[in-house]
Amino acid sequence: MRVFIIVLSCLWAVSAQAQGFFSLGSDSLGSDEDSRKWEAVGRLDVPGDAFCTGALISPDLVITAAHCLFDPNTGARVPIDDIKFLAGWRVGRAAAYRRVRQAVHLPDYDFNGPADTDRVRKDLALIQLQHPIKNTTITPFAIGARPAKGADVGVVSYGHDRSEAPTLEDVCRVLSRQGGIFVLSCEVEFGASGSPVFSFAPDGTPSIVSVVSAKARDENTGAAISLAVSLDAPLGVLRTLISEGVGLPRGLTHQTAGTRNENTGAKFIRP
């Protein structure tokens, strides 16, 4: 059985000097032509000049990692008024800018719990924007079928040393599936939390099949890997919570218009 050293991806402070693009096995999406079809991926900014990555799955819904909704210093939920989604953020400009109406994570996710695989497989959140993004150049991504072991996938993400434009890593694959977690050969960095994992149709059309939760390293080979969350049942739970207004701030009313614990032999390190 593979043994992994796992570091949960945490938010990284945005530096004004962080203009470079991460290029190891990846393609920068810094030009208009390169970034056009990826503008539904955006930077999710939170207080303290920190960020994660998120992606539109409908005009008003953004999928990301649950731990992006928490202050890594205090462990408390970040007020939704302080969260901003910058769709297609690139070199100081966003294709669309939205504040957040409500945000939900899986009910049994515990940010302050043990840093183990059980927490990783529950590390999924859904954010509803205050206003839908109806920009014709920004097309939300469809949700694709769960990828098989060995399937080729791609990750589009922002990172601590490439905060001003996203990067596409399109040469990685699914190494294994472990009880609601995908082990990927994709190499991610801090800030990539919540990044969409894509599969590609024969014509190249991308669809989201998972969300990045953690960066990791294979103790046997030393290879950099990442862990991503399965969307199958969890996404349905999150959609229901949004429809019921569970993530609305206190005082607002909603207007209608089984996990498994598995020992993988992993060694975990708190961020």
N, C-alpha and C positions, 0 to 999 in steps of 0.2 A: 504494500500500500504506500502511495506517495505520502511524504511528510512535507508540510509547508510551514514556512515562517510567514505569518500574516500580519500586516500592519494596516489597520483600518484607515482608509483615506479620509483625511480631515481637511477642513477649510484652510486656505493659505492666503495670507495677506497680499493684496494687490500692490505691487510696486510700480511707481511711475516709470521706473527704468526697465520694467519687464516687458520689453518690446520684441524680444527674440522669439523665434518659432522653434518648437521641438521637432527635430528632423530624423531622429533615429528610427528607421523603418516606417516613417510616416510622411504624409504630404501636407504642407501648410495650405490652408484655405484662405490666404491673405488677399487674393485678387478677386475682383468682381466675378469673373467667369468661373473661377474655381469654387467660390462660396455660394453661388446662386441657388443650387438645389438643396443646400444644407441650411438655409436661413431659418428653418423651424427649430434648429438647435440653437440654444442661447445660453448666456451666462446668467446664473442665478446669484444675485448679489444680496448679501446679508450684512448686518451691522459689523463694524470693526474693519471695514474694507476687506472683507473676505468673500469667497465665492465658491459655488459648485457649478455643475453643468446640468442642464435640463433640456427637454425636448417636447414640442407640441404634439399631442396625439388627437387633438380636436382644436377648433379655434379658441377655446377658452380653458383647455386643460393641459398642464405640463407634468410630465412624469420625471421623477428624480429619486435620489436616495433619501430614506427617512432621516438619516443622521444629519442631513443638510438643514433640517428644521430646528436643530439644537445648537445652543452655544457650547462650543467645545471646552470652554473654561469653567462654566458654571453648571453645565448639564441641563439647563432650563430651556424650554421651548422659546424660540425666537418669536417676538410679536409679529404677526403677519403684516402689520403696517410697515415693518422695517425690511420686508423682502421685496425685491424687484426682479422682474424677468426682462432680460435684454435679448430679444430674438435677433439672431444673426449678428451679434456684436462683433465688430471688426474695426480696429484701429480708431477707437474713440467714437464710433457711431453705431447705432442699432437700427436694424430694419424696422423694428417696432419695440416700444417700451411700455410695459404694463406693471401696475401694482397688483397686489394679491387680494382676492376676496375671501378665500378660505383655503386651508391646507390640512390634509389628513395623512396619517401614517397607519400602518396595520395596528390593530388594537393591542396585540401582544408584543409589539416591538418595545424594547426597553433600552434606551440609550445608555443608561447607567449600569446595565447588567454586564455579565461576563463577556469579554471580547472573544466569542467563540462562533462556530459555524451556525449555531441556532440564531444568533443575533444577525448574522450576515443574511440568512435566508429570509428574514423578516424586514430587511432594510430597504423598504420601498415606500414611496410617498406620492401623492397626487395633489397638485396645486390647481385651484381654480382662479383664473385671472378676474380682475374687476370688470374688464370689458373684453369681449372676444377680439382676436386679431383677424381682421378681414382683408388684410393686404393681399392683393392677388399674386404677389411674388413670393408669399410665404405659405407653403402648403403643408399642413400637418401630416405626420407620418402615420401610416397604417400599422397595426400590430400584426406581426407575422407568426407563423407556426414555430413551435419550440424546435431549435436546431438539434441535430443529432451529433453524437460524438464524431469528431473529425471534420465537421462542417466548417467551411470558411466563413468568417464574420469580419466586420469592421467596427471600429469605435471612433466616434467623433467627439472630441473633448477640448476643453480649455485646461490649462495647467499653470502651475506657479511661475514657470519661466516662459509661458506663451499665453498670457492673460488677455492679450489684445486681438487674438484671432484663433479660431479653432483649428485643430489638426485632425486629419483622417488617417487612421492606421487601418489599412485594408488588406493586410497580409497575415492576419492572425487567425487562429482556429480554436474550436472547442476541443479541449484535451480530455475532459470527462464531465459527467453529470452526476452530482452527489446530493440527492434528496432536496431538490429545490435550489441548488447552487450550480452554476456553470463555472468550471475551471477553464480559463482562457489563456492562450499564449500571448495575448495582447499585453503590451507594456504600458502602464499608465502612471501618471504622476499626481501629486497633490493638486487639488482643484478639479480633478477628473471624476470626483464622486458624483454619482447620478448620471453619468454619461450614457447615452443610448448605445446599445450594441445592435448592429444591423446585420441582417441577411440580405442577399441580393437575388432578385429574380433574373432569369436568363437575359432580359433586356437591360439589366443594370438597375432596375427600380429598387430602392432600399425600403425595408420595413423593420420596425423595432422588434427585437426578440428577447431583449433582456436589458438590465440596467446595472452599471458598474457599482459595486459596493466597496471593494477593497483592493489594494495592491498587495502582492505577495511574492515569495521566492521559493522555488523548489529546492529543498535541502539536499536532494540527491544530486541534482545537476547544476544547481546555482542559477538556473534560468529565471528571469523575471517573468511573473505571471500575474493574472488578476482574477478576482472572484466577482461573479455577477449573479443577479437575482432572477429566478424564474418568474414570469408574468402570469402564468396560467390562471390559477385561482386567486392569487393576491390582488390582481388588477380589478377583478370583479368585485371584491370586497371594498376596495377603495372607491370605485365608482358608486357603489351603494351608499357609502358614508357621505360622499359629496352630495348625492341626490337628496339625502336626508338632512343636509345642513349641519353635520356633526362638526365640521371645521370652522364654522362661523364664529367670529368674536362674540363674547357675551353681550347681549343686548340687541343683536341683529337676528332677524327671523329669515328663514329660508323661503324663497319665492320659487314655486315650481314653474316654469315656462312650459383546519387541522394542520398543523405543523408537525414535523418530526425532529427529534433530537438524535443526532448521529455522531458517533465517535470516529473521526477521520484520522486520528493520530497526529493532529496539528498542534503546533506550538504557537501561541498567540502573544503578541506584544501590544500593549496599549499605546495609542498614538501620543 
